[in-house]
Amino acid sequence: MTLMSSRPRWPVDPGLASRALETAGRLANEATDVITATAGRDAAPPNPESPFDWVTDTDHTLERHTRRVLTAEFPGIPVVSAAFAEQVDTPYRWVVDPLDGSVNYAAGIPWCAYSLALTDAHGPVVGVVADPFRGRIYAASRGRGARVNGVRIKAPDRISAVGAIVCTELVSGDPWPGLAGFIERAGAASARVRVLGSAALAVAQVALGHAAAAVLHGCREHEVAAAVAVALESGAVVLDRCGRDAVAPPADGLLVAAPGVAEQALGWWRG
């Protein structure tokens, strides 16, 4: 059986979506310039009690700039991030992660992202992810498809996970419960698991067809909302641990997969 999303196409104001996509793309391009210019030499000393909980000047700079622009251009739409995760009751919200993969960034490893999404009660409306070191901007708008640097993309379906890459991420730097078994089950199916250090880019690899699936155990909305928009519009399936369509990341995690391998990847995850 192939798991297919039954997610309805909830309507959205086309004018708002167009303006949001343009603004998010502009901010993502600006973030790309900042990240590539400062990676590997911008990190503040880590907290000795949490040596990999990096907070950098670039995090703060990009978030302040994003908030300033969005507040000016979209008054009345709140901006939510890891630092400002207050509950808001509005039709729309901006969700931003100015630097996803900050440990990689601080070390000068070229695998990190800037993510910005406009969301409503039904999930992401617009999502843009900057992949700075590959010079790519992944962008999507509900019902309008997904694009990389303006070129339309579609996640290739698969009928087998043999030879495929499957992405996952650690949770707060630690293996999540069941990770070892997940890796073993994927390996037994001739797939290989990779932990690369950016939740947004892990999801984007599924949209691009570079990975067959991404399992994110315990991810947070600001990390993946924009990438989920790209994945959905590329044709990927986005599910919770029970195999149901996931609007926002549920507490127990998220599976993003090519439809033809979603059930198999879900089985590896659930054990």
ABEGO torsion letter per residue (X at the ends): XBBBBABBBBBBBAAAAAAAAAAAAAAAAAAAAAAAAABGAABBBBBAABAABBBBAAAAAAAAAAAAAAAAABBGBBBBBAABABBBBBABBBBBBABBGAAAAAAGBBBBBBBBBBBBAAEBABBBBBBAAAGBBBBBBBGAEBBBGGBBBBBBBBABABGBBBBBBBBGGBBBBGAAAAAAAAAAAGBBBBBAGBAAAAAAAAAAGABABBBBBGBBAAAAAAAAAAAAAAGBBBBBAAGBBBABBBAAEBBBBBAAAAAAAAAAAAX
